[in-house]
Amino acid sequence: MILIAAQTLVAVIATALVAATLLPMIRSTAWWIRMWEFPRLHLGLMLAAILPAAALFTGWPRLAIVVPVVACLVVQALHVLPFTRLWRRDMELTTGVEHGDVTILASNVLMENEDTSRLADLIETENPEAVLLMETDALWRRALDPVIAKYPTIVDKTSHDHYGIIFATRLVADDARIVHLTPDDTPAIFAQLRDAAGRTFRLVGLHPRPPVPGQDTDARDTQMAYAARFARDEDLPVVVMGDFNEAAWSRTARYFKKVGGYVDPRTGRGIFASWHAGHPLARSPIDQIYVTPDMAVAEFRIGPHVGSDHFPVIVRIRADPDLAGRLNRAADDLDAVQNVNLAARLRDYSGTLKDPPF
């Protein structure tokens, strides 16, 4: 009786893990399907943990457990391995500190987080050239004003719906504004900046809506593809940062990277899980940074806990195309058919926007 109960439990758990692995393969934007992109690392570890329990079975029932579990373990591993040291890196980090280096700090503050002093202290300590803050409401704006006010250029759209955003920089800003890349009022940041060495680059800050009950991902996925191409209409280095509400190994994130022709400092280097800061066993890399191959990265790290459910992300970049060309590998390209289909999709999408940015 005990053996039968144990076998039943193993079979139920294995079936659930296999189903959770297979669901994201369905080309659907339903939230309850896309949500299984987040815990791929955790699902992979659970699949590996359940595999020895197949010894409780004999004959074909054992094969019925082992074969799908191993297959799904391989699927999860192929998604996660690019974010480990077992994979080829997209880039090598440049060494040293040079005039014109730009440090950017991005943080989802968690609107309900009332411990504003820790983030303020971090900004003071890091003293970044640019700051991107998400989920900022009026309380956060007032609390951070002594720090933010030191930056000559501030773009601010506070909100009480968890989609407020603040961008501040001491760099020369040829352009810095709120853009709306969705039919609703979800804000994003677009800036064209000049570093201390006079080199021009673009920065895009994103915080799209997540897959939650009642909110599928079709609009978010198209927004991300639109944003991926948005900053590429001129031959300038680009950095894209923000809380993507999507794991780095997800289909949408990988498509974003390919559509925009970006490279990722995490590839071949580590997962750099930024969420959930309060639950170490449930962390996932949903705060992203991508750069074009003509942008060098000198430093990339996850910051300390500041009371939010996200850790801050800190990057130091160098808009030096010659140097970047030696450090970064070429980005993956879309083929001709994919480019034509994408252009048509984004043209149709642009017609749904109240104020298309391009």
HELIX and SHEET records of a PDB file:
HELIX    1   1 ILE A    2  LEU A   22  1                                  21    
HELIX    2   2 LEU A   23  MET A   25  5                                   3    
HELIX    3   3 TRP A   31  ARG A   34  1                                   4    
HELIX    4   4 MET A   35  GLU A   37  5                                   3    
HELIX    5   5 ARG A   40  ILE A   50  1                                  11    
HELIX    6   6 LEU A   51  LEU A   56  5                                   6    
HELIX    7   7 GLY A   59  VAL A   80  1                                  22    
HELIX    8   8 LEU A   81  PHE A   83  5                                   3    
HELIX    9   9 THR A  116  GLU A  126  1                                  11    
HELIX   10  10 ALA A  138  ILE A  148  1                                  11    
HELIX   11  11 ASP A  218  PHE A  230  1                                  13    
HELIX   12  12 ARG A  251  GLY A  260  1                                  10    
HELIX   13  13 PRO A  280  ALA A  282  5                                   3    
HELIX   14  14 PRO A  321  LEU A  327  1                                   7    
HELIX   15  15 ALA A  336  SER A  350  1                                  15    
SHEET    1   A 6 THR A 153  LYS A 157  0                                        
SHEET    2   A 6 ILE A 165  THR A 169 -1                                        
SHEET    3   A 6 ALA A 130  MET A 134 -1                                        
SHEET    4   A 6 VAL A 102  ASN A 108  1                                        
SHEET    5   A 6 VAL A 313  ARG A 318 -1                                        
SHEET    6   A 6 ALA A 296  ILE A 302 -1                                        
SHEET    1   B 5 VAL A 172  HIS A 180  0                                        
SHEET    2   B 5 PRO A 187  ARG A 194 -1                                        
SHEET    3   B 5 THR A 200  LEU A 206 -1                                        
SHEET    4   B 5 VAL A 238  ASP A 243  1                                        
SHEET    5   B 5 ASP A 287  VAL A 291 -1                                        
END                                                                             
